Amino acid sequence: MRWRRRQRPRCCRRGNDVRAVGRGGPPRVTAYGSGVIESIVFGSGFAFAAAIQPGPLQAFLLARVAAAGWKRTLPAVLAPLLSDIPIAALVLLVLGRLPGAAQQGLRAAGGVLLVYLAWAAFRQLRFPPEAPAASAPSAPRTFFQAVLVNVLNPNPYLGWALVLGPASVAAWHHDPASAVALVVAFYGTIVATLAAFVVLFGTARFLSERARRGLIAVAAAALAVLGAYQLAVSVPRLLTL
């Protein structure tokens, strides 16, 4: 009787990054086993989902579009490229080990900033400038305001700590090119999506004065609600720590 040599399943041959899930169980392909393409899909998909979610940066961009127009606001969509540098470095160094007090303190600071921005937007409704185009914040000032909003926004920290950080480390161990592709795809997509957001809402700049003031009111209310929520969540926890 001839014994045939048992061949290993194709998915388990050398060159395929898989892990077994128990004896007799099917192999499980890791998130980055197939290379750069999967990293690009993952990074761009996560970025698109993050960009379309309502948040402090989106509310700030909406307020600036209403007050200064989309052309002056457009450079602010690049804010994540600058603000996330220290965020990524911090998260990768202490990945998930930040104390609770630091997290809540950051959230409280972000809440204070959002409430201030809401107050400034409401003030424009009561005391509108005589020449909006001339008195509106310059593009560089708007850009650095957006950077500050994002630095004090807990979402990038959570995104890097829970998603981008572990995913980038896993991709780097498999193939450094995959990790680079993941990060480039994420930030390329999030900047493009935010730019589309600004241009889309920028058409409101050419509507009537009533529509412009209504848009400012909506943006100010969103900033106030987000700021109050962050303070309501973080301050009680800080007091109990």
Number of C-alpha atoms within 10 A of each C-alpha: 3 4 5 6 6 6 7 9 8 9 15 15 11 9 10 13 18 18 13 12 10 8 7 7 8 12 16 14 15 14 15 24 18 15 18 19 13 16 27 21 15 20 26 22 15 18 22 19 12 18 18 13 9 11 17 26 26 23 22 25 25 25 26 25 28 27 25 21 23 24 13 20 29 23 19 27 24 20 21 21 13 16 20 18 11 11 20 18 13 15 22 17 11 10 16 15 9 12 8 13 15 11 15 21 17 17 24 25 17 26 29 18 20 29 22 16 22 26 15 13 26 20 13 16 15 9 8 13 13 8 8 13 13 10 11 16 17 13 16 13 15 23 22 17 18 26 22 18 23 25 23 22 24 20 16 20 23 16 16 22 22 14 13 24 22 16 20 23 14 17 24 16 11 17 15 16 13 24 25 17 22 27 21 16 20 23 19 17 22 26 22 16 18 21 19 14 20 25 16 12 16 21 13 17 17 11 10 10 11 9 14 18 19 14 20 23 20 19 25 28 19 23 29 25 17 22 24 18 14 23 22 14 14 22 16 11 14 15 8 7 8
